[in-house]
Amino acid sequence: MSQPAVKALFLDLGGVFLTNGWDRNSRQKAAEVFNLDFADMNERHRIIFDAYEAGKMTLTEYVNLLVFHQERSFTLDDFTDFMYNESAPYQDMIDLVCRIKKKYNLRTVAVNNEGRELNEYRIHKFGLTGWIDIFASSCFVHTRKPDKDIYLSALDLSQVKPEEVVYIDDRKVFTEAAAALGIKGIHHINVDTTRQALAGFGLIGTL
């Protein structure tokens, strides 16, 4: 029996198409730049960040709890500008998926854990609406990976069946969570391995 035709790509963003928006390395760098206690900041982050990513806290509220619980020598804008500037694209992956999307007329759906302000900044800064059709980001659907509801929301929004999807994520546990719903996954390591994995699903991008 032949495999169902792939109709959609579900796409993680940070670590695949863009650098991570606000990971441990960025937080450690921020602690050095702004002379902060990294251990204290990281513990606060661990406690409050899920609420921010789920769209239940603004960036200002998050940063106030993270950093401005005491007086600082810098402003909130100084700190959030630093956060925004940590983002950069992985253009080779963007180009690959753009070619495959066009060649096979696929729907592309962002399925990523990210807070609203950082997510919207990255969408506009890197022109993501030019090649991603739907954003089932955690801040918009109010649930985070690996909760199955984020994948179900992405399926509903894109109007495809699980067996019609290939999902790319750099965190294997997230592709495993999606696989429980029947969604085929690719654990992204680098552009070459992902290109080969896509070809295995019959999705061959032009060179």
C-alpha positions as CSV (number, residue, x, y, z in Angstrom):
1,M,0.0,0.0,0.0
2,S,1.5,3.4,-1.0
3,Q,2.0,6.1,1.5
4,P,-0.6,9.0,1.6
5,A,0.5,12.0,-0.3
6,V,2.2,14.7,1.8
7,K,0.0,17.9,1.8
8,A,1.6,19.9,4.6
9,L,4.9,20.6,6.4
10,F,4.7,21.3,10.1
11,L,7.8,23.4,11.0
12,D,9.6,24.2,14.2
13,L,11.3,27.6,13.9
14,G,14.0,28.1,16.6
15,G,16.9,25.7,15.9
16,V,15.7,24.9,12.4
17,F,15.0,28.0,10.4
18,L,16.1,30.6,12.9
19,T,18.4,30.6,15.9
20,N,16.6,30.0,19.1
21,G,14.8,33.2,20.2
22,W,15.8,33.2,23.8
23,D,17.7,30.1,24.9
24,R,20.2,29.4,27.7
25,N,23.1,30.7,25.7
26,S,21.3,34.0,25.1
27,R,20.4,34.3,28.7
28,Q,23.9,33.7,29.8
29,K,25.1,36.3,27.4
30,A,22.5,38.8,28.7
31,A,23.7,38.1,32.3
32,E,27.2,39.0,31.2
33,V,26.3,42.1,29.3
34,F,23.9,43.5,31.9
35,N,25.9,42.2,35.0
36,L,23.1,40.0,36.3
37,D,23.2,36.9,38.5
38,F,22.7,34.2,35.9
39,A,21.7,31.5,38.4
40,D,18.9,33.7,39.8
41,M,17.8,34.9,36.4
42,N,17.7,31.3,35.0
43,E,15.7,30.0,38.0
44,R,13.2,32.9,37.5
45,H,13.0,32.1,33.8
46,R,12.3,28.4,34.5
47,I,9.4,29.3,36.7
48,I,7.7,31.9,34.5
49,F,8.6,31.2,30.9
50,D,6.0,28.6,30.2
51,A,3.3,31.3,30.8
52,Y,5.0,33.7,28.4
53,E,5.3,31.1,25.7
54,A,1.6,30.1,26.1
55,G,0.5,33.6,25.5
56,K,-0.6,34.2,29.0
57,M,2.0,36.8,29.9
58,T,3.3,39.8,27.9
59,L,7.0,40.3,27.2
60,T,7.0,43.3,29.6
61,E,5.5,41.2,32.4
62,Y,8.0,38.4,31.8
63,V,11.0,40.7,31.7
64,N,9.8,42.7,34.8
65,L,9.6,39.4,36.7
66,L,12.9,38.1,35.2
67,V,15.1,41.2,35.7
68,F,13.3,44.3,37.0
69,H,12.2,42.9,40.4
70,Q,14.9,45.2,41.6
71,E,16.3,48.5,40.4
72,R,18.7,48.3,37.5
73,S,21.1,50.7,35.7
74,F,19.5,49.9,32.3
75,T,16.0,50.1,30.9
76,L,13.4,47.5,29.9
77,D,13.9,48.7,26.3
78,D,17.6,48.1,26.6
79,F,17.0,44.5,27.7
80,T,14.2,43.6,25.2
81,D,16.3,45.1,22.3
82,F,19.1,42.7,23.3
83,M,16.6,39.8,23.2
84,Y,15.3,40.7,19.8
85,N,18.9,41.1,18.4
86,E,19.7,37.5,19.4
87,S,17.7,36.2,16.4
88,A,19.3,35.3,13.0
89,P,18.1,33.1,10.1
90,Y,19.4,29.8,8.8
91,Q,19.0,30.7,5.2
92,D,19.9,27.3,3.7
93,M,17.0,25.7,5.5
94,I,14.6,28.5,4.5
95,D,15.7,28.1,0.9
96,L,15.3,24.3,1.0
97,V,11.7,24.4,2.3
98,C,10.7,27.2,0.0
99,R,11.8,25.1,-3.0
100,I,9.9,22.0,-1.7
101,K,6.8,24.0,-0.9
102,K,6.7,25.5,-4.3
103,K,7.5,22.3,-6.1
104,Y,4.8,20.2,-4.3
105,N,2.3,22.9,-3.5
106,L,2.5,22.2,0.2
107,R,0.9,24.0,3.1
108,T,3.5,25.2,5.6
109,V,2.6,25.5,9.2
110,A,4.8,26.9,12.0
111,V,4.4,24.7,15.1
112,N,6.7,26.4,17.6
113,N,6.9,27.3,21.3
114,E,7.5,31.1,21.4
115,G,6.2,34.2,23.2
116,R,4.1,36.6,21.2
117,E,6.4,39.6,21.0
118,L,9.4,37.6,20.1
119,N,7.4,35.5,17.7
120,E,5.9,38.5,15.9
121,Y,9.2,40.3,15.7
122,R,10.8,37.2,14.1
123,I,7.9,36.7,11.7
124,H,8.2,40.3,10.4
125,K,12.0,40.6,10.6
126,F,12.7,37.6,8.5
127,G,9.7,37.7,6.2
128,L,8.2,34.4,7.4
129,T,4.8,35.2,6.0
130,G,6.3,34.9,2.6
131,W,6.7,31.2,2.9
132,I,4.7,30.0,6.0
133,D,1.0,29.9,5.5
134,I,-0.2,29.3,9.1
135,F,1.2,30.1,12.5
136,A,0.1,27.6,15.1
137,S,2.6,29.2,17.5
138,S,2.2,28.4,21.2
139,C,1.4,32.1,22.0
140,F,-1.5,32.1,19.5
141,V,-3.1,28.7,20.3
142,H,-2.3,29.0,24.1
143,T,-0.7,25.5,24.4
144,R,2.9,24.4,24.2
145,K,4.7,21.4,22.7
146,P,4.7,18.6,23.6
147,D,1.0,19.0,24.6
148,K,-0.9,17.2,21.9
149,D,-3.4,20.1,21.6
150,I,-0.8,22.2,19.7
151,Y,-0.5,19.5,17.1
152,L,-4.3,19.1,16.9
153,S,-4.7,22.8,16.5
154,A,-2.2,22.8,13.7
155,L,-4.1,20.0,12.0
156,D,-7.4,21.9,12.4
157,L,-6.0,25.1,11.1
158,S,-4.4,23.5,8.1
159,Q,-7.2,21.1,7.4
160,V,-5.0,18.1,6.8
161,K,-4.9,14.6,8.3
162,P,-2.0,13.4,10.4
163,E,-0.8,11.0,7.8
164,E,-0.6,13.9,5.3
165,V,2.0,15.8,7.3
166,V,5.8,15.8,7.7
167,Y,7.0,17.6,10.8
168,I,10.5,19.0,11.2
169,D,11.9,19.8,14.7
170,D,15.3,19.9,16.2
171,R,14.0,18.3,19.4
172,K,13.4,14.7,18.9
173,V,11.0,14.4,21.9
174,F,8.6,16.8,20.1
175,T,8.6,14.7,16.9
176,E,8.0,11.7,19.1
177,A,5.0,13.4,20.7
178,A,3.6,14.2,17.3
179,A,4.2,10.6,16.1
180,A,1.7,9.4,18.8
181,L,-0.9,11.2,16.7
182,G,0.2,9.7,13.4
183,I,2.3,12.6,12.2
184,K,5.6,11.6,10.5
185,G,8.6,13.4,11.9
186,I,12.1,14.5,10.9
187,H,14.6,15.1,13.7
188,H,16.5,18.1,12.3
189,I,20.3,17.9,12.9
190,N,21.5,19.9,9.9
191,V,20.3,20.8,6.4
192,D,21.9,17.8,4.7
193,T,20.3,15.2,7.0
194,T,16.9,17.0,6.7
195,R,17.2,17.2,2.9
196,Q,17.8,13.4,2.8
197,A,14.9,12.7,5.2
198,L,12.6,14.8,3.1
199,A,13.7,12.9,0.0
200,G,12.7,9.7,1.8
201,F,9.2,11.0,2.0
202,G,9.3,11.8,-1.8
203,L,10.0,15.5,-1.3
204,I,13.0,16.3,-3.4
205,G,14.1,19.9,-3.6
206,T,15.8,21.2,-6.8
207,L,19.5,22.0,-6.2
